Every structure is written in structure tokens, then in C-alpha cells.
Amino acid sequence: MGLDIDLSVNIGGLKLKNPIMTASGCFSYGQEASEIFDLSLLGGVITKSLTYLPREGHPPPKVCETEAGMLNAIGLSNVGIVNFLAEKLPFLEKLDTACVVSIAGSTMDEYARLARKLAEHESVHALEVNISCPNVNEGGLEFGAEPGPAGKVIAAVKKEFPRTVIAKLSPNVTDIVEIAESVADSGADAVSLINTLVGTAIDINTRSFKISNVFGGLSGPAVRPVALAMVYKVVSNLDIPVIGIGGISTTSDALEFLLAGASAVQVGTACFIDPKAPLKIIDGLKKYMQNQKIYDINDIIGTVGNR
Amino acid sequence: MRKYSDYYPVIKKEILSPGILKFTFEAPEIAGLARPGQFVQIRTSDDYFPLWPRPFSIYDADKPKGHFSIIFKIFGCGTSRLANTDTSDKVHILGPLGNGFDPPAGQNKLIMAAGGVGLPPLYFLSRVSVENGYPAEMITFISGARTKKELFEDGNLAGLNMKLITCTDDGSAGSKGTVVDILQSELADDPERTVYACGPGGMLKKIDMIIMAKRLRGYLSLEELMPCGYGICSGCAVKTRPAENRGSTDDNRDYHLKRVCVDGPVFNSGEVIWD
């Protein structure tokens, strides 16, 4: 048979064996999915966003189904940094895959304290800084909606954390390129986009909102074209590596983002409806490359328009 | 607990009553592990209509044959599409999921309270309990529906020789009354029972109140639509009382969120804070 296929990519110093990661909030801390498949097959795992103290999140109902998508307002429920280090990280560090921890703070100082604590653990290969959660009152999008504060958070995290820092960007802004530019100037090693789009839904029979928080984040296949456009815009305007996120469910979805210039992608909502979706995408990428006689994934990235 | 996620064929379709179907799947991995009270998530097709898989309680599992079955009512687009699959079609199944029931301990008398398509997990629990030596005469099984045409039984339930009471809200078949009514009159005769219940939320809430008022032991199996079914999304979370507050109905106190899919679907009576 032909040459070996090389799926490995390097994203701002973070080496991945393949470009398929699981998106934050869509994979918990990994243990549940490990009862279904071997997580070491993944390019990387991104944890649920951590805050310093544990959070219960919003009361139910937290989710509702929409056409080819869903709304969620989980409200950053998470175990907090202390429990994460004691109970979750020991599991993650045994995996042969990149371990990326997502962090979210309600103050600049909280982001910095989280980064300082996680820097002590070499097994945390990278941080993804969530400055784009649309579902919490304080923090999150407060920092991600304006170029100035977004850059300051990244600079504060970068000062504390010596390895790869990824800024996760919101689509709920006037110009995503401006935000990406600001975090790049502040030292971000990569950007990931998009977080969810703000939406809501109403039950006409009960005349009530379908989720308790009223506003939620839209995700799933329905958002993919929006996400792809934003990824392409950032790639076209900046030199920083981009990780594509937004409704990626199949190999062809992932390829669209890679062709548009994303160096890697994250699979989110698709993990809910098919836990093995990331593995199917990895297998599908290999088949596509074999058919195209391309042996290095980097020869695909950003090649849209080159025929 | 190991879980499986794969495409498995429908091998048998039966109509139990109008709009209520029994499907049997050939899925040896899932059938081999399934315990009463557990469920599976099913997607009929790889498209996104609907997006989420639909949860179905396991009605029975035949380990040697590698089969398991579900009973469901056609309700919305997920169940309609499933109803329209043909035998030998493959559907995507994730399972077995959830905590399931603890097998009945000691020699308490048991009451199974099944509302509508809440019957499957309670049949499975009864069948396994009887097979493991639990005396059938110590189990009372109440199966209720709104009207005669929504009552269903495929013969297996009667075969277990439990005390079987069927009821309908309108009295068109069996005793007249709701499952809650029948449960109350049974408990009036003999209050020393452990109650297992599965059915609509309104019914479970009433049964929970009865169990708490009589200070009995009881277990409730919740039905909830859920994006993932295996604990990663937290979307199906319900409010629960911390153990020290059980028995209290002052729900302005602290609550904990628990995921129906992995912390449930079976909860202790007194645990869930109802809307």
C-alpha cells in the first residue's frame, strides 16, 4: 500500500496527532466518553470551562432542540479548579492525547489565578480561554465582546501560563477580526471560533421561554455556514493559527474548515448525538486523503481556491 | 460502565395497541449488559430531524439471543420516524445508559406503579426479580392508561403471576381510576410496601408525595428528553434535595443539580424537587 498518511498538526506550539478535538462543554472532562471509545485516538480533548470555585449553573430547563441545532444555557456549571486537579486531571493525564483546559473567569484576576494554578501541571498542554460564553451575567462575553478587554485577559493569562494559550472567540460581535487581532497582539498562540450564537425559543402553548435563562447559545449543524465564514475571515486577515468550531459533525464538514484555513477543528454538539463522531471524522479524513493522494494534512489546510 | 454506540438492526416490530409499538433489536453487546431501569438513546437516521436521539427504557433483554426490546408510543418526529423503520433496517443505538433500579432487597412487598408507556422498566424489574427468586405473590403491578385503547400488554406481564391491576382514567377497561388512585387504595389496605414508579411527571410527583407522607421506601424513574444521554452535556439536569433535606418540602433551600441520564433515571423518593 501507499505512503503513510500524516495527520499531525502544530498549533502555536501545541502538537496534535490529528486535527480533531472535542469542543469545550461538549465532552465534560472525558471520563463518560471513555466508557464508549479510546480517547487516545483523538487529536485533543478540551475540558468543560473551569471557574475558580465550583458552579451549579442555571436551573433547568437548560436546553432545547431547534431545527438542526439546539440552544443551551448550562451556565458554566463545573467542578471548580480544586476538584478538577484532584479528580479530573489524573484521568486526563493518562491519555495519549493533547489535554487542553478551558478556563472562564468573572474577573481578570480569576482568569490569571486559574492560569497560574494550571501552569504548575505539565500535563495541561494548553489553555483555551473562554472569553465568549453568552450565558453568564458576569465575565465571559463581557471580556470577549470588545477588543481592549479581550486582549487584556489574554495578556494576563499569557503572563502566568508558559505553554500554548488559545483564545476562544464569540460570533456575537460586530467584527470578529478586530477581536482576533487584539488577542493575537496580546500574545495568544491561536484562536478558536466560534462559540455559540445567542438565541432563544418560545413555547406557544405555555407562553414561556423554552430555557430558564431566556437566552441561550445556538449550536449544531445549523450554525456551520456562519462559523465557516468567520473562520475564513480571520484566516484571511491574520497570521495566527485558527481552530474551527461550529456544527462540525461529519468528515466533509471538517474538511470545509480545513480547506478554509483552520489548522484543526473541534467537534461539539455532534458528540451528543453520536459519541463516536470525532473518530468517524478522523477515519474519513484518512480516506479522503488516500483518494486525493495527499499524504500530509498540512497540504490541505487553507487550499480552498487552489485547484 | 461500558457503553456501546453502533448501528443495530430492528428484528421485530409489533403493534400492541393503536400508536403503541414494541420493537426488538439485535444488539448483543447492549443486551448482555442491560439491567432493569436502564435505557438506550436511538437515532433512526444520520440526518438532523430531529437532532437529538430519543431515549427509550429497556422493556426486556435476552442475553443468550443478544436481543433487547422497547415499547414506545408514537409522540413526535423522533418516535414517528422510528415507527416507520422496517425490520432489518439499522438504527443508531447508544446504551445501556443510566443507573437502573437496585434489585429489591429483603422481603418487602412491592408495588409497581406504571403509567402508560412507563410500564417497560417496571416489567423488566419484575421479570428479573421473579426469576431471581422474589416471590411473585409479593408483587402488585398496577398498569394504567387514560382509556382502553391506550392500555397494552403483550402477555408477558400476566405470565409472571403477580397481582396485576389494570386501570383507566375513564373506566373503559379495568378498574376506573388513575394509577395514583389505585396505588392509594392498595396502600390503605397494606401500607408496608416499597413502591417503584414510572410514568408522566405529574403522576410521579403525586406518587412521590404519597410515599413521603407515608414514610415508605420508593423509587421513581424519570422520563426526560436529553441531548446526549451519557453525562457529557448536563442538559437534562433536574433539581434535587441534598440527602439531609429529604422529607422536607421546603424547596427554597439549597438544591443540587443531578443529570437524569447518569445520576438517574431512577431517583429515590424525596430526592427530586418537582416544578
Interface residues (C-beta under 8 A of the other chain):
Chain A: G25 C26 F27 S28 E32 A33 E35 I36 F37 E56 G57 P59 P60 K62 V63 E65 T66 E67 A68 G69 M70 N72 I74 S77 G220 P221 A222 S249 T269 C271 F272 I273 D274 P275 K276
Chain B: M1 R2 K3 Y4 S5 R43 D46 Y48 F49 P50 L51 W52 P53 H92 L94 L225 P227 C228 Y230 G231 I232 C233 S234 G235 C236 A237 V238 K239 Y255 H256 L257 V262
